[in-house]
Amino acid sequence: MGKRRLVGSTSDRKAKKQITDLVEHNGIVPAIDSRTFTIDQVTDALALMSTGHLSGKVLIAMDA
């Protein structure tokens, strides 16, 4: 996989910076589900999220 960007729901800039620093410098690895969905599969990803049976966050691949 290529470079990843941390995207979240926190609007607090300082909190985002602290989380990013923890991930980049302290070896904290976010739990990410093994599946990656395309933008065309967003409804499938949302359906999976609604089941509550995930092993981590869901990735949506965005073409640059």
C-alpha positions as CSV (number, residue, x, y, z in Angstrom):
1,M,0.0,0.0,0.0
2,G,1.1,3.6,-0.6
3,K,1.4,6.4,1.8
4,R,-1.6,6.8,4.1
5,R,-3.2,9.9,5.5
6,L,-4.8,10.0,8.9
7,V,-8.4,11.1,8.6
8,G,-10.8,11.3,11.5
9,S,-13.8,13.0,13.0
10,T,-12.0,15.2,15.5
11,S,-12.2,18.9,14.7
12,D,-9.5,19.9,17.2
13,R,-6.3,20.6,15.4
14,K,-4.1,20.0,18.5
15,A,-5.7,16.6,19.1
16,K,-5.1,15.6,15.4
17,K,-1.5,16.6,15.7
18,Q,-1.0,14.6,18.9
19,I,-2.6,11.5,17.3
20,T,-0.5,11.9,14.2
21,D,2.7,12.2,16.3
22,L,1.8,9.0,18.3
23,V,1.2,7.1,15.1
24,E,4.3,8.3,13.3
25,H,6.8,8.4,16.1
26,N,5.7,5.9,18.8
27,G,4.9,2.8,16.7
28,I,1.2,3.0,17.4
29,V,-0.6,1.2,14.6
30,P,-4.3,1.8,14.0
31,A,-6.5,-1.3,13.6
32,I,-7.5,-1.5,9.9
33,D,-9.7,-4.2,8.5
34,S,-8.0,-6.4,5.9
35,R,-10.5,-5.4,3.2
36,T,-10.1,-2.2,1.1
37,F,-13.1,-0.9,-0.8
38,T,-13.2,1.2,-3.9
39,I,-15.2,4.4,-4.1
40,D,-17.8,2.5,-6.0
41,Q,-18.2,0.1,-3.0
42,V,-18.9,2.7,-0.4
43,T,-22.4,1.4,0.2
44,D,-20.9,-2.1,0.8
45,A,-18.4,-0.6,3.3
46,L,-21.1,1.3,5.1
47,A,-23.2,-1.9,5.3
48,L,-20.3,-3.8,6.8
49,M,-19.7,-1.0,9.3
50,S,-23.3,-1.2,10.4
51,T,-23.0,-4.9,11.3
52,G,-20.4,-4.1,14.0
53,H,-18.4,-7.2,12.8
54,L,-15.2,-5.4,11.9
55,S,-11.6,-6.1,12.9
56,G,-10.7,-2.4,12.5
57,K,-11.3,0.7,10.4
58,V,-12.5,0.5,6.8
59,L,-10.3,1.7,4.0
60,I,-11.8,3.4,0.9
61,A,-9.3,3.6,-2.0
62,M,-9.4,7.0,-3.6
63,D,-7.9,7.5,-7.0
64,A,-5.6,10.5,-7.1
